Amino acid sequence: MAASQDTLSGGGEVLTQNEVERLLSQVHELETTTTVFGHDGRRSQHKAEDIQPFDFRQPAFLAPSEMRKIRLRYEDFIRALAANLSIYLRVEFGLRMSKLRTITYQKLAESLPNPTHLTLFKAEPLKGICLLDLPPHLGLTIVDRLLGGPGHSVNSSRDLSDLESALLDEVIMLILNDWCNQWQKLQELRPAMLGHETTPRFLHTSAHDTVMLVLSMEASLGDCIEQVQMAFPYFTIEPLVRQLAALTAPEKEASAKTSGQPKWSSDFNDIPVAVHAEWQGLELTVRALSTLKPGDVLILEPECFEQVRVSYARTPKFHGRLGTRTQKWAVELTSPITA
């Protein structure tokens, strides 16, 4: 039996062209949608591009808002660290943020220079081992400055000696203390150095697929410019991220309640402002004014005392009513003067 161009034969069944197109459309829909089970057991269809994979072994996806908060914290940390290092070394030490990113531990280890000066440290009581990558070129320049040198680039590609490493550890502890101080309001942290490495391939501080938050900074000391990196496993900083979100939530609610309302600055508390109370209603001719002398009595209409105008620095602000209080003249404010 021969099938026409508009039909398809298979297994004794004949499909029309419309049925074939409908089957192809269903197959395409199944390939581009995903079935999602809700908490109540109901199924729903969603587009495949709307579904984001989630690794339950490393739930380390930082939302853009969380990354912005961390970036602001690190910008404050960099400014404070640059000032403290300049004071400690008695020479200008420049620092600026180059990059803040999340990558896996394996990619981080592959990107580290070889050789380098890696410091392994912990921030007690947080879990996990963190890394501080300080290029030997910059480290030798810092040590030269600590020993009384001019703080210019030291042309040497050798590793640091034990004495030089011990001197550099003082600077590294200053860096770690400044980092911990940035989180002092959220949690008290204590830095602890665990050791040093010069070759990244010997590092096994985290699993290969561990997500790391890496802060890259451009450091300049004299004519020596190098990249300094600090890397933290996500599970190490996760408690800080949660506390940071909890800390900023009440601030957002307070700002939302007070949005659009003027805020008073305490700097204005002691500024003196002249306040004047006056009324209108008495008119005299020029001749009458020219004959006035001490002892004359001017007759005022009673309505004048109900039409007092109070001005701040000659700017009218309120209507008032004249009266007395505790044997002193007083003005009661009745209504604001609208422009």
C-alpha positions as CSV (number, residue, x, y, z in Angstrom):
1,M,0.0,0.0,0.0
2,A,1.5,3.4,-1.0
3,A,1.0,6.4,1.1
4,S,0.4,9.8,-0.5
5,Q,2.6,12.9,0.3
6,D,0.0,14.1,2.8
7,T,0.0,10.8,4.9
8,L,2.5,8.7,6.7
9,S,2.2,4.9,7.1
10,G,3.7,2.9,9.9
11,G,2.6,-0.2,11.8
12,G,-0.7,-0.3,9.9
13,E,-1.6,3.3,10.9
14,V,-1.8,6.2,8.5
15,L,-1.1,9.7,9.9
16,T,-2.2,12.8,8.1
17,Q,0.2,15.8,7.7
18,N,-1.6,17.7,10.4
19,E,-1.2,14.9,12.9
20,V,2.5,14.6,12.1
21,E,3.0,18.4,12.7
22,R,1.0,18.2,15.9
23,L,3.2,15.3,17.2
24,L,6.3,17.3,16.3
25,S,5.0,20.3,18.1
26,Q,4.3,18.2,21.2
27,V,7.9,16.8,21.1
28,H,9.3,20.3,20.8
29,E,7.2,21.5,23.7
30,L,8.4,18.7,25.9
31,E,12.0,19.5,25.0
32,T,11.7,23.2,25.9
33,T,9.6,22.9,29.1
34,T,10.3,21.3,32.5
35,T,7.9,19.8,34.9
36,V,8.2,21.3,38.4
37,F,6.7,19.7,41.5
38,G,5.4,22.2,44.0
39,H,5.4,21.8,47.8
40,D,1.8,20.6,47.6
41,G,2.6,17.9,45.0
42,R,1.1,19.7,42.1
43,R,2.9,19.7,38.8
44,S,3.4,22.8,36.7
45,Q,5.2,23.4,33.4
46,H,7.9,26.1,33.1
47,K,10.2,27.1,30.3
48,A,13.6,25.4,30.4
49,E,15.4,28.8,30.3
50,D,13.5,29.9,33.5
51,I,15.0,27.0,35.5
52,Q,18.3,27.6,37.2
53,P,20.4,24.6,38.3
54,F,21.1,24.4,42.1
55,D,24.0,22.4,43.5
56,F,23.0,21.2,47.0
57,R,26.5,20.2,47.7
58,Q,27.7,23.8,47.2
59,P,24.7,26.2,47.5
60,A,26.9,29.3,46.9
61,F,25.0,31.5,44.5
62,L,25.3,35.1,45.6
63,A,22.4,37.3,44.7
64,P,23.3,40.7,43.1
65,S,22.1,42.5,46.2
66,E,24.3,40.4,48.4
67,M,27.3,41.0,46.2
68,R,26.7,44.7,46.3
69,K,26.7,44.6,50.1
70,I,29.9,42.6,50.2
71,R,31.5,45.0,47.7
72,L,30.7,48.0,49.9
73,R,32.2,46.2,52.9
74,Y,35.4,45.4,51.0
75,E,35.7,49.0,49.7
76,D,35.7,50.2,53.3
77,F,38.2,47.5,54.1
78,I,40.5,48.5,51.3
79,R,40.5,52.2,52.3
80,A,41.2,51.4,55.9
81,L,43.9,48.9,55.0
82,A,45.7,51.4,52.7
83,A,45.8,54.0,55.4
84,N,47.1,51.5,58.1
85,L,49.8,50.1,55.8
86,S,50.9,53.6,54.9
87,I,51.3,54.4,58.6
88,Y,53.0,51.1,59.4
89,L,55.5,51.3,56.6
90,R,55.9,55.2,56.9
91,V,55.4,55.5,53.1
92,E,52.4,55.8,50.8
93,F,50.9,52.4,50.1
94,G,48.2,52.4,47.4
95,L,45.4,49.9,47.2
96,R,42.4,49.7,45.0
97,M,39.8,47.0,44.2
98,S,40.5,45.2,40.9
99,K,37.9,42.5,40.9
100,L,35.4,40.8,43.2
101,R,34.2,37.4,41.8
102,T,33.2,33.9,42.6
103,I,35.1,30.9,41.0
104,T,35.7,27.3,41.9
105,Y,38.7,26.3,44.0
106,Q,40.2,24.4,41.1
107,K,40.1,27.4,38.8
108,L,41.5,29.6,41.5
109,A,44.5,27.2,42.1
110,E,45.1,27.1,38.3
111,S,45.1,30.9,38.0
112,L,47.6,31.5,40.9
113,P,51.1,32.4,39.8
114,N,54.0,30.0,40.4
115,P,56.0,30.6,42.5
116,T,54.1,32.9,44.9
117,H,53.8,33.5,48.6
118,L,50.5,32.0,49.8
119,T,49.3,32.4,53.4
120,L,46.8,29.9,54.8
121,F,44.7,31.4,57.5
122,K,41.4,31.0,59.4
123,A,39.0,33.5,60.8
124,E,37.9,32.0,64.1
125,P,35.2,30.9,64.8
126,L,34.3,30.6,61.1
127,K,34.9,27.3,59.3
128,G,37.2,26.7,56.4
129,I,40.7,27.7,55.4
130,C,41.2,31.0,53.5
131,L,44.0,32.2,51.3
132,L,46.1,35.4,50.9
133,D,48.2,35.5,47.8
134,L,51.0,38.1,48.1
135,P,53.5,38.1,45.1
136,P,57.1,37.6,46.2
137,H,58.1,40.7,44.3
138,L,55.8,42.8,46.5
139,G,56.7,40.9,49.6
140,L,60.5,41.5,49.1
141,T,59.8,45.2,48.5
142,I,57.8,45.4,51.8
143,V,60.6,43.6,53.7
144,D,63.2,46.0,52.2
145,R,61.1,48.9,53.5
146,L,60.8,47.3,57.0
147,L,64.6,47.1,57.1
148,G,65.0,50.8,56.3
149,G,65.1,50.7,52.5
150,P,63.5,53.3,50.3
151,G,60.5,51.2,49.4
152,H,61.3,50.9,45.8
153,S,60.9,47.7,43.7
154,V,63.4,45.0,44.6
155,N,64.6,43.2,41.4
156,S,64.7,39.6,42.7
157,S,62.8,36.5,41.7
158,R,63.9,34.3,44.6
159,D,61.8,33.0,47.4
160,L,61.6,34.7,50.7
161,S,64.0,33.5,53.4
162,D,62.7,32.5,56.9
163,L,63.7,35.8,58.3
164,E,62.0,37.8,55.5
165,S,58.9,35.6,55.8
166,A,58.8,36.3,59.6
167,L,59.0,40.1,58.9
168,L,56.3,39.8,56.2
169,D,54.0,37.9,58.6
170,E,53.7,41.1,60.7
171,V,52.2,42.9,57.7
172,I,50.0,39.9,56.8
173,M,48.6,39.9,60.3
174,L,47.8,43.6,60.0
175,I,45.9,42.8,56.8
176,L,44.0,39.9,58.4
177,N,43.1,42.0,61.5
178,D,41.8,44.8,59.3
179,W,39.6,42.3,57.4
180,C,38.2,40.9,60.6
181,N,37.6,44.4,62.0
182,Q,35.3,45.1,59.0
183,W,32.9,42.4,60.3
184,Q,33.2,43.4,64.0
185,K,29.6,44.7,64.3
186,L,28.3,41.4,62.9
187,Q,30.6,38.9,64.6
188,E,33.8,39.0,66.5
189,L,36.5,37.3,64.4
190,R,40.1,36.3,65.3
191,P,42.6,35.7,62.5
192,A,45.0,32.7,62.8
193,M,47.8,32.0,60.4
194,L,48.2,28.3,59.6
195,G,51.2,28.3,57.3
196,H,52.7,29.2,53.9
197,E,53.0,27.7,50.5
198,T,54.9,28.8,47.4
199,T,53.4,26.4,44.8
200,P,49.6,26.4,44.2
201,R,49.6,22.7,43.1
202,F,50.4,21.6,46.6
203,L,47.3,23.3,48.0
204,H,44.5,21.0,49.1
205,T,42.6,23.2,51.5
206,S,39.1,22.7,49.9
207,A,37.4,20.4,47.4
208,H,37.9,21.1,43.7
209,D,34.3,22.3,43.2
210,T,34.2,24.5,46.3
211,V,33.0,28.0,45.4
212,M,35.4,30.7,46.4
213,L,34.8,34.4,46.8
214,V,38.0,36.1,45.5
215,L,38.9,39.7,46.2
216,S,41.6,41.0,43.9
217,M,43.4,44.3,44.8
218,E,46.1,46.3,43.0
219,A,48.8,47.2,45.5
220,S,51.4,49.8,44.7
221,L,54.5,50.6,46.9
222,G,56.9,53.0,45.2
223,D,57.3,51.7,41.6
224,C,56.3,48.2,42.6
225,I,52.7,47.3,41.4
226,E,51.3,43.8,42.0
227,Q,48.0,42.0,42.4
228,V,47.1,40.8,45.9
229,Q,44.3,38.3,46.3
230,M,42.2,37.1,49.2
231,A,40.1,34.0,48.7
232,F,37.3,32.7,51.0
233,P,35.3,29.5,50.7
234,Y,31.6,30.4,50.4
235,F,30.7,28.3,53.4
236,T,33.2,30.4,55.4
237,I,31.5,33.8,54.7
238,E,28.0,32.4,54.4
239,P,27.2,33.2,58.1
240,L,28.4,36.8,57.6
241,V,26.3,37.2,54.5
242,R,23.2,36.1,56.4
243,Q,23.9,38.4,59.2
244,L,24.6,41.3,56.8
245,A,21.2,40.7,55.2
246,A,19.5,40.6,58.6
247,L,21.2,43.8,59.6
248,T,20.2,45.8,56.5
249,A,16.6,44.6,56.5
250,P,15.5,46.9,59.5
251,E,17.4,49.8,57.9
252,K,15.4,49.4,54.7
253,E,12.1,49.3,56.6
254,A,13.1,52.4,58.5
255,S,14.2,54.3,55.4
256,A,10.9,53.3,53.7
257,K,8.9,54.7,56.5
258,T,10.8,58.0,56.6
259,S,11.1,58.4,52.8
260,G,9.9,61.7,51.6
261,Q,10.1,63.2,55.1
262,P,12.7,65.9,55.8
263,K,15.4,64.9,58.2
264,W,16.7,67.3,60.9
265,S,20.4,67.7,61.2
266,S,21.8,68.3,64.7
267,D,24.3,70.7,63.2
268,F,21.5,73.3,63.1
269,N,20.6,73.1,66.8
270,D,22.6,76.1,68.0
271,I,22.2,78.5,65.0
272,P,20.4,81.7,66.2
273,V,17.5,82.9,64.1
274,A,15.7,86.2,64.6
275,V,11.9,85.9,65.2
276,H,9.7,89.0,64.7
277,A,6.0,89.5,65.6
278,E,4.2,92.4,63.9
279,W,0.7,93.5,62.9
280,Q,-0.8,95.9,60.5
281,G,-3.9,98.1,60.7
282,L,-2.8,101.6,62.0
283,E,-2.4,104.3,59.4
284,L,-1.3,107.9,60.1
285,T,-0.8,110.9,57.8
286,V,2.6,112.4,57.4
287,R,1.5,115.5,59.3
288,A,0.3,113.3,62.2
289,L,3.6,111.4,62.2
290,S,5.6,114.7,62.3
291,T,3.7,115.8,65.4
292,L,4.2,112.7,67.4
293,K,6.1,113.1,70.7
294,P,6.8,110.9,73.8
295,G,3.7,110.4,75.9
296,D,1.2,110.4,72.9
297,V,-1.2,107.5,72.8
298,L,-2.0,105.7,69.6
299,I,-5.4,104.0,69.4
300,L,-5.4,100.5,67.9
301,E,-8.3,98.5,66.7
302,P,-9.0,95.3,68.7
303,E,-8.8,93.2,65.5
304,C,-5.0,94.0,65.2
305,F,-4.3,91.7,68.1
306,E,-5.9,88.8,66.2
307,Q,-3.8,89.5,63.1
308,V,-0.2,89.2,64.3
309,R,2.3,87.9,61.7
310,V,5.3,85.9,62.9
311,S,8.4,86.0,60.7
312,Y,11.7,84.0,60.8
313,A,14.6,86.1,59.6
314,R,12.1,88.5,57.9
315,T,10.3,85.6,56.2
316,P,6.6,85.4,57.2
317,K,5.8,81.9,58.5
318,F,2.7,82.0,60.8
319,H,-0.4,83.9,61.7
320,G,-0.8,84.5,65.5
321,R,-2.8,86.1,68.3
322,L,-1.4,88.6,70.8
323,G,-1.7,87.8,74.5
324,T,0.2,87.3,77.8
325,R,1.6,84.4,79.7
326,T,3.3,84.4,83.1
327,Q,3.1,88.3,83.1
328,K,4.9,88.5,79.7
329,W,3.7,89.4,76.3
330,A,3.2,86.3,74.1
331,V,2.0,85.4,70.6
332,E,0.0,82.2,70.0
333,L,0.5,80.7,66.6
334,T,-2.8,80.0,65.0
335,S,-2.1,79.0,61.4
336,P,0.8,78.7,58.9
337,I,1.3,81.3,56.2
338,T,1.1,79.5,52.8
339,A,3.0,80.9,49.8
